[in-house]
C-alpha cells in the first residue's frame, strides 16, 4: 500500500496564486495537489448545494443546484480553472470528480442515495456539462436514471 503525502493549505494556496499569474514556465501541479484542490472544491460545493436545497422553491431544485454550481465556479474561478485544465491528464483527479458528479445528481433529485454509483455518476456528469454550457434540458433517460 502506498500513501501520497497530503498537500498543505499553504501549498494549495501557492498553486492557486501561481495559476492567477500566468507564466511561460508554470510549475507542474502534483497529483496530491490536484486531489487537495478537488477536496477544497467539493467541500465548498457541498456547502453551496446544501444552501441551494434549503432555500429552493418546490420544483425549482434543479435550477437552484445549477445556479449554486455556476456561482461557486465564478467565485472560485482560479480553482475551477486549475481542476478543469488537469482533469483529462490526471486519472486520480478524474476518479475524484466522481464524488462531485454523484453529489450533483443526488442534490438535484436526479438520483437517489441508494442508486448504483455508476448510474448516479453518469447522470451527474451529464448534468454538470449542461450546467457549464448554460443548458438545463436533460435527456429523458438521464433525468430518470435513479
Buried (B, 14 or more C-beta within 10 A) or exposed (E): EEEEEEBEEEBBEBBBEBBEEEEEEEEEBBBBBBBBBBBBBBEBBBEBBEEBBEEBEEEEBBBBBBBBBBEBBEEBEBBBBBBEEBBEEBEBBBEBBBBBBBBBBBBBBBBEEEBEEEBBBBBBBBBBEBBBEEEEEBEEEBBEBB
